[in-house]
Amino acid sequence: MNTAKVLDAKGLACPMPIVKTKKAIAEVNSGEVLEVHTTDKGAKSDLAAWAKSGGHELLKETEEDGVLKFWIKKA
């Protein structure tokens, strides 16, 4: 999957992954994909809800070795 930007939010606690994601997605163009890495388990539901509320599309999410990865397509 092509990503326009990768955000490393590992080690940050809620709500910082959302705050950083909001800032990072403002730096990509509509239709581009932002990849977010975080270790905050709460981000799983928070990022999904945030993406939906902003009209963005959560394309995929995975977990590898305690790191949650999300791919969000900007609306």
C-alpha positions as a Markdown table, in Angstrom:
| # | Residue | x | y | z |
|---|---|---|---|---|
| 1 | Met | 0.0 | 0.0 | 0.0 |
| 2 | Asn | 1.4 | 3.4 | -1.0 |
| 3 | Thr | 1.5 | 5.8 | 1.9 |
| 4 | Ala | 2.1 | 9.6 | 1.7 |
| 5 | Lys | 3.4 | 9.8 | 5.3 |
| 6 | Val | 4.2 | 7.6 | 8.2 |
| 7 | Leu | 3.4 | 8.8 | 11.7 |
| 8 | Asp | 5.4 | 7.3 | 14.6 |
| 9 | Ala | 3.2 | 7.7 | 17.7 |
| 10 | Lys | 4.7 | 4.8 | 19.6 |
| 11 | Gly | 5.0 | 5.3 | 23.4 |
| 12 | Leu | 2.4 | 8.0 | 23.4 |
| 13 | Ala | -0.7 | 7.7 | 25.6 |
| 14 | Cys | -4.2 | 8.8 | 24.7 |
| 15 | Pro | -5.1 | 11.3 | 23.5 |
| 16 | Met | -1.7 | 12.1 | 21.9 |
| 17 | Pro | -1.9 | 9.5 | 19.1 |
| 18 | Ile | -5.2 | 11.2 | 18.0 |
| 19 | Val | -3.7 | 14.7 | 18.3 |
| 20 | Lys | -0.6 | 13.7 | 16.3 |
| 21 | Thr | -2.8 | 11.9 | 13.7 |
| 22 | Lys | -5.0 | 14.9 | 13.3 |
| 23 | Lys | -1.9 | 17.1 | 12.7 |
| 24 | Ala | -0.3 | 14.6 | 10.3 |
| 25 | Ile | -3.4 | 14.1 | 8.2 |
| 26 | Ala | -3.6 | 17.8 | 7.6 |
| 27 | Glu | -0.2 | 17.5 | 5.9 |
| 28 | Val | -1.3 | 15.0 | 3.3 |
| 29 | Asn | -3.5 | 15.6 | 0.3 |
| 30 | Ser | -7.1 | 14.3 | -0.1 |
| 31 | Gly | -7.1 | 10.7 | -1.3 |
| 32 | Glu | -3.6 | 10.0 | 0.1 |
| 33 | Val | -2.9 | 7.5 | 2.8 |
| 34 | Leu | -1.4 | 8.2 | 6.3 |
| 35 | Glu | 0.2 | 5.3 | 8.1 |
| 36 | Val | 0.1 | 5.5 | 11.9 |
| 37 | His | 2.1 | 3.4 | 14.3 |
| 38 | Thr | 1.1 | 3.4 | 18.0 |
| 39 | Thr | 1.5 | 1.3 | 21.1 |
| 40 | Asp | -1.6 | 2.8 | 22.8 |
| 41 | Lys | -4.3 | 0.0 | 22.9 |
| 42 | Gly | -7.0 | 2.6 | 23.2 |
| 43 | Ala | -6.1 | 4.0 | 19.7 |
| 44 | Lys | -7.8 | 1.0 | 18.1 |
| 45 | Ser | -11.2 | 2.3 | 18.9 |
| 46 | Asp | -10.2 | 6.0 | 19.1 |
| 47 | Leu | -8.7 | 6.1 | 15.6 |
| 48 | Ala | -11.5 | 4.2 | 14.0 |
| 49 | Ala | -14.1 | 6.6 | 15.6 |
| 50 | Trp | -12.0 | 9.7 | 14.7 |
| 51 | Ala | -11.5 | 8.6 | 11.1 |
| 52 | Lys | -15.2 | 8.0 | 10.7 |
| 53 | Ser | -16.2 | 11.3 | 12.3 |
| 54 | Gly | -13.8 | 13.2 | 10.0 |
| 55 | Gly | -15.1 | 11.4 | 6.9 |
| 56 | His | -11.7 | 9.6 | 6.4 |
| 57 | Glu | -11.5 | 5.9 | 5.6 |
| 58 | Leu | -9.7 | 3.5 | 7.8 |
| 59 | Leu | -8.4 | 1.1 | 5.2 |
| 60 | Lys | -6.6 | -1.4 | 7.3 |
| 61 | Glu | -5.3 | -2.1 | 10.8 |
| 62 | Thr | -2.8 | -4.6 | 12.1 |
| 63 | Glu | -0.9 | -5.5 | 15.2 |
| 64 | Glu | 2.7 | -6.6 | 15.1 |
| 65 | Asp | 4.8 | -7.2 | 18.3 |
| 66 | Gly | 2.6 | -4.8 | 20.3 |
| 67 | Val | 2.7 | -2.1 | 17.7 |
| 68 | Leu | -0.7 | -1.2 | 16.2 |
| 69 | Lys | -0.6 | 0.0 | 12.6 |
| 70 | Phe | -3.4 | 1.9 | 10.8 |
| 71 | Trp | -3.7 | 3.1 | 7.3 |
| 72 | Ile | -6.1 | 6.0 | 6.9 |
| 73 | Lys | -7.2 | 7.5 | 3.6 |
| 74 | Lys | -7.8 | 11.2 | 3.8 |
| 75 | Ala | -11.3 | 12.4 | 2.7 |
